[in-house]
């Protein structure tokens, strides 16, 4: 049975961009901020003290299974 929260395609794309941004994260005020905020509410991202979204461990795991199709980063 599927137990994970559903991510819209726009949120999957935002999660992918967030993972690609690395430790620098993504700033607030971008067009995908609604998705980044949704990812934060689901625990896949966090908003740091410098007002940048960064991926969480849960977000990295979800990115690996849903966006990369189970492939892990080398």
N, CA, C and O atoms as a GROMACS GRO file, in nm:
protein
  296
    1UNK      N    1   0.084  -0.119   0.000
    1UNK     CA    2   0.000   0.000   0.000
    1UNK      C    3   0.088   0.125   0.000
    1UNK      O    4   0.195   0.127   0.061
    2UNK      N    5   0.041   0.227  -0.069
    2UNK     CA    6   0.116   0.352  -0.082
    2UNK      C    7   0.093   0.436   0.042
    2UNK      O    8  -0.020   0.475   0.071
    3UNK      N    9   0.200   0.466   0.117
    3UNK     CA   10   0.188   0.542   0.241
    3UNK      C   11   0.249   0.681   0.235
    3UNK      O   12   0.236   0.758   0.330
    4UNK      N   13   0.316   0.714   0.127
    4UNK     CA   14   0.383   0.843   0.117
    4UNK      C   15   0.288   0.948   0.061
    4UNK      O   16   0.201   0.917  -0.020
    5UNK      N   17   0.305   1.074   0.104
    5UNK     CA   18   0.219   1.180   0.050
    5UNK      C   19   0.246   1.202  -0.098
    5UNK      O   20   0.360   1.194  -0.145
    6UNK      N   21   0.140   1.229  -0.171
    6UNK     CA   22   0.150   1.252  -0.315
    6UNK      C   23   0.217   1.385  -0.342
    6UNK      O   24   0.189   1.484  -0.274
    7UNK      N   25   0.307   1.388  -0.441
    7UNK     CA   26   0.368   1.513  -0.485
    7UNK      C   27   0.324   1.543  -0.627
    7UNK      O   28   0.339   1.460  -0.717
    8UNK      N   29   0.269   1.661  -0.647
    8UNK     CA   30   0.234   1.706  -0.782
    8UNK      C   31   0.363   1.715  -0.865
    8UNK      O   32   0.472   1.722  -0.809
    9UNK      N   33   0.349   1.715  -0.996
    9UNK     CA   34   0.467   1.720  -1.082
    9UNK      C   35   0.546   1.849  -1.061
    9UNK      O   36   0.669   1.848  -1.070
   10UNK      N   37   0.477   1.959  -1.032
   10UNK     CA   38   0.549   2.085  -1.007
   10UNK      C   39   0.634   2.074  -0.880
   10UNK      O   40   0.743   2.130  -0.874
   11UNK      N   41   0.583   2.003  -0.780
   11UNK     CA   42   0.658   1.986  -0.655
   11UNK      C   43   0.774   1.889  -0.673
   11UNK      O   44   0.880   1.907  -0.612
   12UNK      N   45   0.755   1.787  -0.756
   12UNK     CA   46   0.867   1.697  -0.786
   12UNK      C   47   0.977   1.773  -0.858
   12UNK      O   48   1.095   1.751  -0.831
   13UNK      N   49   0.939   1.862  -0.948
   13UNK     CA   50   1.038   1.945  -1.018
   13UNK      C   51   1.110   2.038  -0.921
   13UNK      O   52   1.232   2.055  -0.929
   14UNK      N   53   1.035   2.097  -0.830
   14UNK     CA   54   1.096   2.185  -0.730
   14UNK      C   55   1.192   2.107  -0.640
   14UNK      O   56   1.298   2.157  -0.604
   15UNK      N   57   1.154   1.985  -0.604
   15UNK     CA   58   1.242   1.900  -0.523
   15UNK      C   59   1.369   1.868  -0.599
   15UNK      O   60   1.477   1.868  -0.541
   16UNK      N   61   1.358   1.842  -0.727
   16UNK     CA   62   1.476   1.814  -0.809
   16UNK      C   63   1.568   1.936  -0.815
   16UNK      O   64   1.689   1.923  -0.799
   17UNK      N   65   1.511   2.054  -0.839
   17UNK     CA   66   1.592   2.176  -0.842
   17UNK      C   67   1.658   2.201  -0.707
   17UNK      O   68   1.772   2.246  -0.701
   18UNK      N   69   1.586   2.172  -0.600
   18UNK     CA   70   1.640   2.189  -0.466
   18UNK      C   71   1.759   2.097  -0.444
   18UNK      O   72   1.861   2.138  -0.388
   19UNK      N   73   1.747   1.973  -0.488
   19UNK     CA   74   1.859   1.879  -0.474
   19UNK      C   75   1.977   1.921  -0.561
   19UNK      O   76   2.092   1.907  -0.520
   20UNK      N   77   1.950   1.973  -0.679
   20UNK     CA   78   2.057   2.019  -0.767
   20UNK      C   79   2.129   2.141  -0.710
   20UNK      O   80   2.246   2.164  -0.742
   21UNK      N   81   2.061   2.219  -0.626
   21UNK     CA   82   2.122   2.340  -0.572
   21UNK      C   83   2.227   2.310  -0.465
   21UNK      O   84   2.305   2.397  -0.429
   22UNK      N   85   2.229   2.188  -0.415
   22UNK     CA   86   2.330   2.148  -0.319
   22UNK      C   87   2.319   2.222  -0.187
   22UNK      O   88   2.209   2.256  -0.143
   23UNK      N   89   2.432   2.247  -0.124
   23UNK     CA   90   2.432   2.310   0.008
   23UNK      C   91   2.392   2.457   0.004
   23UNK      O   92   2.356   2.515   0.106
   24UNK      N   93   2.398   2.517  -0.115
   24UNK     CA   94   2.360   2.658  -0.128
   24UNK      C   95   2.211   2.680  -0.112
   24UNK      O   96   2.168   2.789  -0.073
   25UNK      N   97   2.131   2.578  -0.141
   25UNK     CA   98   1.987   2.590  -0.128
   25UNK      C   99   1.925   2.680  -0.233
   25UNK      O  100   1.991   2.722  -0.328
   26UNK      N  101   1.797   2.709  -0.215
   26UNK     CA  102   1.722   2.796  -0.306
   26UNK      C  103   1.664   2.911  -0.227
   26UNK      O  104   1.607   2.891  -0.120
   27UNK      N  105   1.678   3.033  -0.279
   27UNK     CA  106   1.627   3.149  -0.205
   27UNK      C  107   1.476   3.159  -0.212
   27UNK      O  108   1.412   3.100  -0.299
   28UNK      N  109   1.420   3.233  -0.120
   28UNK     CA  110   1.278   3.264  -0.124
   28UNK      C  111   1.252   3.363  -0.236
   28UNK      O  112   1.344   3.430  -0.284
   29UNK      N  113   1.127   3.371  -0.277
   29UNK     CA  114   1.088   3.469  -0.378
   29UNK      C  115   1.095   3.419  -0.521
   29UNK      O  116   1.067   3.495  -0.614
   30UNK      N  117   1.132   3.294  -0.541
   30UNK     CA  118   1.134   3.239  -0.676
   30UNK      C  119   0.995   3.188  -0.713
   30UNK      O  120   0.908   3.174  -0.627
   31UNK      N  121   0.974   3.161  -0.840
   31UNK     CA  122   0.842   3.119  -0.887
   31UNK      C  123   0.797   2.988  -0.825
   31UNK      O  124   0.677   2.962  -0.815
   32UNK      N  125   0.893   2.904  -0.782
   32UNK     CA  126   0.854   2.775  -0.725
   32UNK      C  127   0.842   2.780  -0.573
   32UNK      O  128   0.838   2.674  -0.509
   33UNK      N  129   0.838   2.899  -0.514
   33UNK     CA  130   0.827   2.908  -0.369
   33UNK      C  131   0.703   2.839  -0.312
   33UNK      O  132   0.712   2.779  -0.205
   34UNK      N  133   0.586   2.845  -0.378
   34UNK     CA  134   0.473   2.771  -0.322
   34UNK      C  135   0.501   2.620  -0.310
   34UNK      O  136   0.461   2.557  -0.212
   35UNK      N  137   0.571   2.565  -0.408
   35UNK     CA  138   0.607   2.423  -0.401
   35UNK      C  139   0.712   2.399  -0.294
   35UNK      O  140   0.706   2.299  -0.222
   36UNK      N  141   0.809   2.489  -0.283
   36UNK     CA  142   0.912   2.473  -0.180
   36UNK      C  143   0.848   2.481  -0.040
   36UNK      O  144   0.887   2.407   0.050
   37UNK      N  145   0.753   2.570  -0.024
   37UNK     CA  146   0.682   2.579   0.105
   37UNK      C  147   0.603   2.451   0.131
   37UNK      O  148   0.597   2.405   0.245
   38UNK      N  149   0.542   2.394   0.029
   38UNK     CA  150   0.469   2.268   0.043
   38UNK      C  151   0.566   2.155   0.080
   38UNK      O  152   0.534   2.072   0.165
   39UNK      N  153   0.683   2.154   0.017
   39UNK     CA  154   0.785   2.054   0.051
   39UNK      C  155   0.831   2.070   0.195
   39UNK      O  156   0.859   1.972   0.264
   40UNK      N  157   0.839   2.194   0.240
   40UNK     CA  158   0.876   2.218   0.380
   40UNK      C  159   0.770   2.163   0.475
   40UNK      O  160   0.804   2.099   0.575
   41UNK      N  161   0.645   2.186   0.445
   41UNK     CA  162   0.537   2.135   0.530
   41UNK      C  163   0.536   1.982   0.536
   41UNK      O  164   0.495   1.924   0.636
   42UNK      N  165   0.579   1.918   0.428
   42UNK     CA  166   0.582   1.772   0.423
   42UNK      C  167   0.711   1.715   0.482
   42UNK      O  168   0.724   1.593   0.495
   43UNK      N  169   0.806   1.802   0.518
   43UNK     CA  170   0.931   1.756   0.579
   43UNK      C  171   1.041   1.725   0.479
   43UNK      O  172   1.145   1.670   0.518
   44UNK      N  173   1.021   1.758   0.351
   44UNK     CA  174   1.122   1.729   0.250
   44UNK      C  175   1.219   1.845   0.230
   44UNK      O  176   1.322   1.829   0.164
   45UNK      N  177   1.189   1.959   0.286
   45UNK     CA  178   1.275   2.077   0.278
   45UNK      C  179   1.265   2.152   0.411
   45UNK      O  180   1.173   2.130   0.489
   46UNK      N  181   1.362   2.239   0.433
   46UNK     CA  182   1.356   2.325   0.552
   46UNK      C  183   1.399   2.464   0.509
   46UNK      O  184   1.475   2.481   0.414
   47UNK      N  185   1.350   2.562   0.581
   47UNK     CA  186   1.386   2.701   0.556
   47UNK      C  187   1.489   2.739   0.661
   47UNK      O  188   1.459   2.740   0.781
   48UNK      N  189   1.609   2.769   0.617
   48UNK     CA  190   1.718   2.797   0.710
   48UNK      C  191   1.715   2.942   0.758
   48UNK      O  192   1.634   3.023   0.710
   49UNK      N  193   1.802   2.974   0.851
   49UNK     CA  194   1.807   3.108   0.910
   49UNK      C  195   1.840   3.215   0.806
   49UNK      O  196   1.804   3.331   0.825
   50UNK      N  197   1.907   3.178   0.698
   50UNK     CA  198   1.941   3.276   0.593
   50UNK      C  199   1.833   3.285   0.485
   50UNK      O  200   1.859   3.334   0.375
   51UNK      N  201   1.712   3.235   0.517
   51UNK     CA  202   1.597   3.244   0.427
   51UNK      C  203   1.617   3.168   0.296
   51UNK      O  204   1.571   3.212   0.190
   52UNK      N  205   1.683   3.055   0.302
   52UNK     CA  206   1.702   2.969   0.186
   52UNK      C  207   1.645   2.831   0.218
   52UNK      O  208   1.661   2.779   0.328
   53UNK      N  209   1.579   2.774   0.119
   53UNK     CA  210   1.527   2.638   0.134
   53UNK      C  211   1.640   2.540   0.108
   53UNK      O  212   1.719   2.556   0.014
   54UNK      N  213   1.646   2.438   0.192
   54UNK     CA  214   1.744   2.332   0.176
   54UNK      C  215   1.673   2.198   0.189
   54UNK      O  216   1.574   2.185   0.261
   55UNK      N  217   1.725   2.099   0.118
   55UNK     CA  218   1.664   1.966   0.120
   55UNK      C  219   1.698   1.896   0.252
   55UNK      O  220   1.808   1.913   0.305
   56UNK      N  221   1.605   1.819   0.303
   56UNK     CA  222   1.627   1.740   0.424
   56UNK      C  223   1.664   1.597   0.382
   56UNK      O  224   1.660   1.562   0.264
   57UNK      N  225   1.700   1.516   0.480
   57UNK     CA  226   1.728   1.374   0.452
   57UNK      C  227   1.606   1.306   0.392
   57UNK      O  228   1.617   1.226   0.299
   58UNK      N  229   1.490   1.338   0.446
   58UNK     CA  230   1.366   1.280   0.392
   58UNK      C  231   1.346   1.324   0.247
   58UNK      O  232   1.302   1.245   0.163
   59UNK      N  233   1.378   1.449   0.219
   59UNK     CA  234   1.367   1.499   0.082
   59UNK      C  235   1.464   1.432  -0.012
   59UNK      O  236   1.429   1.402  -0.127
   60UNK      N  237   1.585   1.408   0.034
   60UNK     CA  238   1.682   1.337  -0.048
   60UNK      C  239   1.634   1.195  -0.079
   60UNK      O  240   1.648   1.147  -0.191
   61UNK      N  241   1.578   1.130   0.022
   61UNK     CA  242   1.527   0.995   0.001
   61UNK      C  243   1.412   0.993  -0.098
   61UNK      O  244   1.406   0.908  -0.186
   62UNK      N  245   1.321   1.088  -0.082
   62UNK     CA  246   1.206   1.096  -0.173
   62UNK      C  247   1.251   1.129  -0.314
   62UNK      O  248   1.197   1.075  -0.411
   63UNK      N  249   1.350   1.216  -0.327
   63UNK     CA  250   1.406   1.250  -0.458
   63UNK      C  251   1.464   1.125  -0.523
   63UNK      O  252   1.445   1.103  -0.643
   64UNK      N  253   1.534   1.046  -0.446
   64UNK     CA  254   1.594   0.925  -0.500
   64UNK      C  255   1.492   0.824  -0.550
   64UNK      O  256   1.512   0.759  -0.653
   65UNK      N  257   1.383   0.809  -0.476
   65UNK     CA  258   1.284   0.709  -0.516
   65UNK      C  259   1.187   0.760  -0.622
   65UNK      O  260   1.153   0.687  -0.715
   66UNK      N  261   1.141   0.883  -0.608
   66UNK     CA  262   1.036   0.931  -0.697
   66UNK      C  263   1.088   1.005  -0.818
   66UNK      O  264   1.036   0.987  -0.928
   67UNK      N  265   1.189   1.087  -0.802
   67UNK     CA  266   1.239   1.166  -0.915
   67UNK      C  267   1.343   1.088  -0.995
   67UNK      O  268   1.338   1.086  -1.118
   68UNK      N  269   1.435   1.023  -0.925
   68UNK     CA  270   1.539   0.948  -0.994
   68UNK      C  271   1.500   0.803  -1.021
   68UNK      O  272   1.576   0.729  -1.084
   69UNK      N  273   1.385   0.763  -0.975
   69UNK     CA  274   1.337   0.628  -1.001
   69UNK      C  275   1.414   0.520  -0.928
   69UNK      O  276   1.436   0.411  -0.982
   70UNK      N  277   1.457   0.550  -0.805
   70UNK     CA  278   1.527   0.451  -0.725
   70UNK      C  279   1.677   0.456  -0.740
   70UNK      O  280   1.748   0.384  -0.671
   71UNK      N  281   1.728   0.542  -0.830
   71UNK     CA  282   1.872   0.554  -0.849
   71UNK      C  283   1.929   0.642  -0.739
   71UNK      O  284   1.868   0.743  -0.703
   72UNK      N  285   2.040   0.607  -0.686
   72UNK     CA  286   2.107   0.684  -0.581
   72UNK      C  287   2.224   0.761  -0.641
   72UNK      O  288   2.283   0.720  -0.741
   73UNK      N  289   2.255   0.873  -0.576
   73UNK     CA  290   2.372   0.951  -0.618
   73UNK      C  291   2.498   0.872  -0.586
   73UNK      O  292   2.505   0.804  -0.484
   74UNK      N  293   2.595   0.880  -0.673
   74UNK     CA  294   2.722   0.810  -0.650
   74UNK      C  295   2.811   0.883  -0.553
   74UNK      O  296   2.921   0.838  -0.523
   0.00000   0.00000   0.00000
